[in-house]
Amino acid sequence: MGFALRVMWRGAARLNLQNMTKLDRTKIARRATGKTALVTGGASGIGRATVERLAYEGANVVIADLQTALANELRAELKAQGFDGISVSTCDVSDEQQVIAAVETATRAYGGLDILVNVAGVSSPSRQSATDMDLQAFKRVMAVNLQGTFLCIQHSLPIMISRQFGRIVNVTSTAALMTSNRTTPAYSSSKAAIAGLTRQLVYGYSRFGITSNSVCPGHIKTPLSLRLGKESLQARERTIPMGRIGEPEDVAAAIAFLSSDEASFITGQMLVIDGGQTSVINYGERDA
Ligand SMILES: NC(=O)c1ccc[n+]([C@@H]2O[C@H](COP(=O)([O-])OP(=O)(O)OC[C@H]3O[C@@H](n4cnc5c(N)ncnc54)[C@H](O)[C@@H]3O)[C@@H](O)[C@H]2O)c1
């Protein structure tokens, strides 16, 4: 293929891919009708897109997040679109009592809980190596990312067992698989541990119809990643075979599938959503 043609083709592919990620809710199958979901970190980024997606699929959704105002805004936006089954629970997932309260919001408002999506996550200041990582910062990342995920699972499982149905989807990161100068020991190990926890649940809970999977996003356009700045994001884009940073909706679509009846025989898996980044060795050339 000649240079000009290659450039045109890439441009068209980019446009196409960007359009594909736009959320057209009229085209979304209502696979979650009658189900209730709890989405932690649901006020922003990937969590927000997941709340919208599951609402469009017909679920009642509890948004469990520290950012109550933002979560209420999302609830109001969805209500204006005709979605009444959205609740907000102010929740720090690292705090067991607040997690219990969030789960109770689901049971009180909607009579149960079928889908748990653990999205809430934090990172510590980047470029901290193991030798200069502050222990308190390490513990905080672990408390939110790993302990928070564990607590939500622990308090949701009894309800799922009683219903003989459950979908657990945890958000990890490609930082669990590979590293960079931006990834910290706390973030990488918390995300790798979530993948292990996800698999471990298969042993005890599959017989109750409960599946446990994780999604593993690469670079996704959210407030968390936009903090990196334009230049840094463009440099990352060049390492992604699909030629773009992912949209929160790309991850939400995978979460919705893993939360659906269609995924009833998929459990213990980690689905990487990274535009191909972890599949290639990048030599600094786009077409490598
Ligand atoms: N954006 C990316 O490129 C990317 C890549 C891989 C993995 N992830 C993971 O995806 C998840 C969502 O990230 P995002 O990019 O959408 O970030 P974000 O900052 O936009 O959203 C994170 C949400 O989690 C909430 N939160 C933080 N701490 C909390 C706590 N203790 N209790 C309850 N809620 C809390 C925040 O208030 C926020 O609404 C995180 O787990 C992150 O590690 C993101």
The ligand as an SDF file (V2000), in Angstrom:
LIG
                    3D

 44 48  0  0  0  0  0  0  0  0999 V2000
   -8.5190    5.1380   32.7350 N   0  0  0  0  0  0  0  0  0  0  0  0
   -7.6540    4.1930   32.4390 C   0  0  0  0  0  0  0  0  0  0  0  0
   -6.8530    4.3290   31.5180 O   0  0  0  0  0  0  0  0  0  0  0  0
   -7.6660    2.8990   33.2230 C   0  0  0  0  0  0  0  0  0  0  0  0
   -6.8830    1.8520   32.7560 C   0  0  0  0  0  0  0  0  0  0  0  0
   -6.8730    0.6540   33.4430 C   0  0  0  0  0  0  0  0  0  0  0  0
   -7.6420    0.5020   34.5840 C   0  0  0  0  0  0  0  0  0  0  0  0
   -8.3990    1.5370   35.0230 N   0  0  0  0  0  0  0  0  0  0  0  0
   -9.1880    1.3130   36.2380 C   0  0  0  0  0  0  0  0  0  0  0  0
  -10.5380    1.6080   35.9570 O   0  0  0  0  0  0  0  0  0  0  0  0
  -11.1620    2.0390   37.1630 C   0  0  0  0  0  0  0  0  0  0  0  0
  -11.8870    3.3540   36.9130 C   0  0  0  0  0  0  0  0  0  0  0  0
  -10.9420    4.2980   36.5370 O   0  0  0  0  0  0  0  0  0  0  0  0
  -11.3280    5.6240   35.7320 P   0  0  0  0  0  0  0  0  0  0  0  0
  -10.2360    5.8740   34.7980 O   0  0  0  0  0  0  0  0  0  0  0  0
  -12.7180    5.5500   35.2640 O   0  0  0  0  0  0  0  0  0  0  0  0
  -11.1550    6.6900   36.9270 O   0  0  0  0  0  0  0  0  0  0  0  0
  -12.0440    7.8800   37.4690 P   0  0  0  0  0  0  0  0  0  0  0  0
  -11.1660    8.6170   38.4050 O   0  0  0  0  0  0  0  0  0  0  0  0
  -12.7090    8.6070   36.3500 O   0  0  0  0  0  0  0  0  0  0  0  0
  -13.1790    7.1130   38.2930 O   0  0  0  0  0  0  0  0  0  0  0  0
  -12.9080    6.4520   39.4830 C   0  0  0  0  0  0  0  0  0  0  0  0
  -14.1270    6.5600   40.3570 C   0  0  0  0  0  0  0  0  0  0  0  0
  -13.8740    5.8130   41.5420 O   0  0  0  0  0  0  0  0  0  0  0  0
  -14.3130    6.5840   42.6410 C   0  0  0  0  0  0  0  0  0  0  0  0
  -13.5790    6.2130   43.8530 N   0  0  0  0  0  0  0  0  0  0  0  0
  -12.2770    6.4230   44.1350 C   0  0  0  0  0  0  0  0  0  0  0  0
  -11.9860    5.9580   45.3660 N   0  0  0  0  0  0  0  0  0  0  0  0
  -13.1310    5.4460   45.8630 C   0  0  0  0  0  0  0  0  0  0  0  0
  -13.4690    4.8270   47.0930 C   0  0  0  0  0  0  0  0  0  0  0  0
  -12.5720    4.6800   48.0600 N   0  0  0  0  0  0  0  0  0  0  0  0
  -14.7330    4.4080   47.2620 N   0  0  0  0  0  0  0  0  0  0  0  0
  -15.6670    4.5830   46.2930 C   0  0  0  0  0  0  0  0  0  0  0  0
  -15.4050    5.1730   45.1130 N   0  0  0  0  0  0  0  0  0  0  0  0
  -14.1490    5.5970   44.9110 C   0  0  0  0  0  0  0  0  0  0  0  0
  -14.0460    8.0380   42.2530 C   0  0  0  0  0  0  0  0  0  0  0  0
  -14.8020    8.9400   43.0280 O   0  0  0  0  0  0  0  0  0  0  0  0
  -14.4230    8.0140   40.7840 C   0  0  0  0  0  0  0  0  0  0  0  0
  -15.7850    8.3000   40.6000 O   0  0  0  0  0  0  0  0  0  0  0  0
  -10.0820    2.1210   38.2290 C   0  0  0  0  0  0  0  0  0  0  0  0
  -10.1220    0.9540   39.0000 O   0  0  0  0  0  0  0  0  0  0  0  0
   -8.8010    2.1800   37.4030 C   0  0  0  0  0  0  0  0  0  0  0  0
   -7.7120    1.6550   38.1180 O   0  0  0  0  0  0  0  0  0  0  0  0
   -8.4320    2.7440   34.3800 C   0  0  0  0  0  0  0  0  0  0  0  0
  1  2  1  0
  2  3  2  0
  2  4  1  0
  4  5  1  0
  4 44  2  0
  5  6  2  0
  6  7  1  0
  7  8  2  0
  8  9  1  0
  8 44  1  0
  9 10  1  0
  9 42  1  0
 10 11  1  0
 11 12  1  0
 11 40  1  0
 12 13  1  0
 13 14  1  0
 14 15  2  0
 14 16  1  0
 14 17  1  0
 17 18  1  0
 18 19  2  0
 18 20  1  0
 18 21  1  0
 21 22  1  0
 22 23  1  0
 23 24  1  0
 23 38  1  0
 24 25  1  0
 25 26  1  0
 25 36  1  0
 26 27  1  0
 26 35  1  0
 27 28  2  0
 28 29  1  0
 29 30  1  0
 29 35  2  0
 30 31  1  0
 30 32  2  0
 32 33  1  0
 33 34  2  0
 34 35  1  0
 36 37  1  0
 36 38  1  0
 38 39  1  0
 40 41  1  0
 40 42  1  0
 42 43  1  0
M  CHG  2   8   1  16  -1
M  END
$$$$
